[in-house]
Amino acid sequence: MRRIITGHDRGKSVVMIDGPPSRSIGEDVGGLYEIWNTDGGSINSCDSSDQADIDIVLSPAKNGTKFRYFKINPTPEGVPVEMLEELAADAFKKIGAEHERVDTTKHPTMHKTKTIDYIILLEGDVTLLLDEDEVRLKPFDVVVQRGTNHAWLNNGTDPALFIAVLIDADIDE
């Protein structure tokens, strides 16, 4: 993954950052890679600092956004559900999201954020798991996730690759 982040220098457009994501987490299970974040404040296009070079948390700041890609490896066969629950709990804790696991009775990775998410499956064979529905996705399917409890299940033998934009939102249920 190569990120090209533009900005301004003395009123002229320039490349401020050209390189890989500066932060990632969970590479052993696929990984989550931060591309860019906003915090709800004004955008200073003269600032050369890397807005993704901060601790990775699942949800954006109030009125903020997160732009990331993530990979999900296939779940190895024969892993007991108790171990999956323990691994999921640890993974969500590492990204400050243990409180977003509101109902995991259907699957250990179910979670619900107060965001609207635009997600594109780039590679893989994935099922979007919801409380009442399941949807099989193929590459380039797009999901508009509106603050619902969900999980992603990799059905294939290769990692599944997604691009996601998360936007802080007030969600009415």
N, C-alpha and C positions, 0 to 999 in steps of 0.2 A: 504494500500500500504506500503510495506516494501522495503527500498532501502538498498542495500549492496554495499558500495563503497570501492574498494580495493586500495592499494598503497604499498609503500615500507618503511620499517624501518630498517636502517643499512643493506640495501641490501637484506632483506628478505621480501617476500610478506605477507601482513597483511590486516585485515579489518580496514579501517579508520573510516567509518561511517556505522552504522547499525540502521536504524530507519525510520520513516515516512518522507515524503517530508517536508522540513522546511518552504516552502512558498506555499500558495494557494490564490486564489482570485475567487470571484463569486460563492461561494458555494450555494447561494440562487437560482441560475439558473442551477446548475450542478457543475461547478467548473473547474478550471484549476490548475494543480498541477505540480510544477517544480521538475524534477528528477535530472537533471544535465545540466550545461551550459559550453561551452568553449568560449573563447574570441578571438580566432584566433592566440594566442601566443603558445609558447611551453607548453607541459603538464608536470608539476612537480609532479611525483607520490609519492614524499615524503611529499608533502603539505597536511596537514590534514584538511584544511579549506573546508567548504561546498560551492562549486561553484554554488549551486542553492539557497543559502541564500542571495539573492539580490532582489531588486524590480522587480516584474514581468512585463516584456514587451513582446509584441507579437513576434517580430522578433529578431533573434540573432544579435550580434555585427558583424562588418565587418570581414569576414572570420571565423566567429564563428558558433556554433551550439546550439540548444536547444533540450533537451530530456524531454518530459512531457507526462502526460496523462490528458485527459479532459473528462468531462461528460456534456451532454446536456439534460436537462429536456424537457419533452414534452411542447409545447406551450399551455397554457390553452385556451380552446375554448372561442370565443367571445371577445378576446382582440382586441381593435381597432388598425389598422395599424399605426396610429399616435403614440400610446403608445409604440408599438413595435419599431418604429423608435427612439423614445426618449430613451428607455431602451438600444437599441443597440448602439446609439451614446455615451451614458454614459459609457457603458461597454468597448467600444473600447478606449475611452479617458483614462479610468483607467489603461489600459495596454499600453499606449503610442502609440496607433495605429489609432487615428482618421484620419490621412493622408492616411491610407491604405484602407479606405472606398471610393474607386474611382467611383463606380457606384452602387448605392443601389436601382435602379428603380425596379429590379426584386424581391428583398427581402432586408429588413433592415439590415441583418447580412452579406450581401455580402462584401467581402474584397479581397485584392490582395497584396501579399507580394513578395519581391524580394528574394525568397528562393525556394529551392527544398525541398519538404516535403515528407516523407515516413510515411503514416498513415495507421493504422490497426484498423478496427472496431472490438472490442472484444465482445460487447453486444449491442443489440438493433436493431431497425428497422429504418434505416436512408436513406434519399435521399441526394445525392451530387447534389447541384444545381449549374449550370454553366450558363454563359450568353445565350448559345444556346442549351444546353442539360441538362437532368436530368437523374441520374443513381440511381436506388434503390440498396442499399447495404444490405448484410446480414453478420452476424458475421464471422470474419476472412477474409473478403474481404480486399484487400490492394489497396490503392490509392497512386499513385506517382503524387503529385501535383506540377506542374512546373510553378509556378508564375502566375497562372490564377485567375481571379475573380471568387469567389466561396462562397457558404454558405452550412451549414449542417442543414438539417431539420429532427427533430425527429418525425417519423410517429406513434410511439407506445405510450403506456401508462406508460412505465417505462423509467428511464434515459438510454441514450445511452452512452457507455464507449469506448473511443479511446485511443490508444497509438500513439504518433507522435514524429518524429525526424525532426527538421527544420534545414536546412543548408543554410547559406548565399550564394547567387549565383548572378552572372550577368545573367540576363534573356534577351534573344533576342526574340523579337516578330515579 
